[in-house]
């Protein structure tokens, strides 16, 4: 059943429209936005929806609101966070290669931290997944690798890593295929508390 559009839905629509104009380059850094009243009239919404959308754009690092002055577009590459990544890739799909490079730099750090902080339970879960991969076919290994990385990030016991991983996986290309032996070697390094070995094993796995 269709439901009446709520104010928050209007604000989201305004937010997404202006966000996309900024990420696509149609609104450039330093460019002023129209006043709230003008935006509301142009978009056919009320000013409260525009005001809420502008607050969200400011929180996202896409605009700066100057009370008593103009609201201006910011350079998102210097001010925004990972929250815009998914929308950015729609406008600049070539940036996926940047994400692949980011993943290659980031995942070994997950493993380094896991080697420092993994519990016996974490290691047991990694060993179970690596063992299943060793006994499985290529399709099973692919599915198990996805879960293996999830467990590895959990084993780092670092909430910042966890949240970044969630974002990267939501927009990333598929992980490269891993051999079962690669997973075993990485697990062994983590179990031994070998931070350097864990990072090197991850680098080799992601190459």
N, C-alpha and C positions, 0 to 999 in steps of 0.2 A: 504494500500500500504506500502511495505517495504521502508525504507529510509536509506541512507548511515549512518553508525555509526559515530557519532561525537566524537571529542576528549573528551568531558565531559563524554560521555558514556563509553569510554575506561577507563578513570580515575575512574569512579564509579565501573566498573568491578574489577579493580585492588584493589581499596579500600575494596570492599566487600570480595574479596578472602583473603587478608591479615588480615582483621578484623576477619573473621571466623576462620582462623588459630590461632589467638590469643585467641579468646573466647573459642575455643574448647580445648585449652591447648597444641596444637601441636607446637606453638611458645610460649616459656615460658618467664617470666619476666627476664630481663637482657640479653636475647639472642640477638645477633646482627643480623640485616637484611643484606642481600646482598647489594652491592653497586647499585646505580641507573642503571648503565649500565647492570649489571648482571640481575637485575630484569626485565628490559626492554627486554633483550634477552630471558630470560626464559618464559616470558609471551607473547612474540610476539607483543609488543606494543612499541610506541615511548617513549623516556625519558621524554617528557613533560607530558605525561599521568601519568607516574610513579611519577614524581615530584608533580603533583597536588594531587594524591592519598596519598602520604606521608604527605602532608600538612594537608589533612583532617584527617588522622589517628592521627597526632599530636594534632590537635584541639579537637579530640574526647577523648584525654587522653590515647591513646593506645600505642604510641611510643614517644620517645624523639629523636629529630634530633640534633646531635652534629656536628656543622660545623667544618670540618677538622678532624672529628673522625667518629666513627661508629654510625649508627642509631640503637637504641636498643628498645626492647619491654619493656613496662611498666607493672606494676601490675595494671590491669584495675580496680580491686576492690578498689584501693586506689586513682586512678587518673581519672577515667572516670565518666561521668554523666549519667543521665537517658536516654540519646539518644541511648545508646547501649542496653537498656533493652529488646527490642523486639527481636533483633538478639540473645542476650544471652539466652533467653528462648527456642530458637530453639535447642541450644546445651546443655542446662541444664534445661529441663522441670520441674525437681523437685524444681527449684527455684520459681515456682509459689506460693508455700506456703509462701515464704518470702514476695511476693507481697500481698497476702491476709493479712498478719500481718501488712504490711505497710499501706494498705487501712484502717484497723481497727484503726490504730493510727492517720491517717491523716484526715479521714472524720469528726470525732468529732471536729477537729480544724477548718474545714470549717464552721461548724455550730456555734461554739463559736464566730468566727469572724462575721458571718452573724447576730448573735444576737446583736453584737455591732453596725453594720453598715448598716443593711437592711433598705431600704426606704419603704415608704408606698406602693409603686408600687410593690416592691419585695415581701412584705408580702401578698399583694393581689393575686399575681401569685401563691405563695405557698398555700394559702388558697383555691384558685380555684382548684389546682391539688389535694389537700388533699380531698376536697369535691367530686370531680369526682371519686376519688378512693373509697370513702365511698359508692358511689352509683354504682360502677362497679363490674364486675366479676373478677376472679383471673387473667385472661389474661390481662384485661384492667389495673388492679392494677400493674402488672409487667411493662407494657409499661409506665404507668404514673410515676412509681417510677424512671425510667431512666430519664424522663424529670424533675422530682422533684429534683434530685441531680444536674442536670444541672443548674436549677434555684437557688438552694441553694448556689452553688459555685459563681454564678453571684452576689448573695446577699452579699457575703463576700467582694466584691469590692476590691479583692486582685489579681493582675495579676499573681503573683507567684503561688498562689493556683490554678488559672485557668489553667495555663500552665502545672503544675504537674498533675492536674486532667485529662487533655486531654491525657497526656501520659499514665497514669495509666489505663484509660478506654480503650485505644486502645489495650492494651495487657492483660488486667485483665480478670479473670474469670467473669462469670455473677454475678451481684449483688445478694445477698441473698434475698429471697422474703420478702416483707414488708407487714404488715397488715395495712389496711387503718387507724386504730386507732393510730398506731405508727406514721404515717405521720402527723396526726392531733396533737398529743402531741408535736412532734418536731416543727411543725409550731407555735403552741401556745407559746412555749418557746422562739422562735425567735421573735415573735410579741411582747412579753413582755420584750424583752431585757435581758432575763435570760440566761447569758452565760453558767453558770454551768448546768442549766437544759437542755439547748440545747445540750451540749456535752454529758451529761448522756443519753439523749433520743437517740442520734445518736449511742452511744455505745450499747445500748440495741437493737437498730434496726439492727446493724451489727453483733451481737453476733451469 
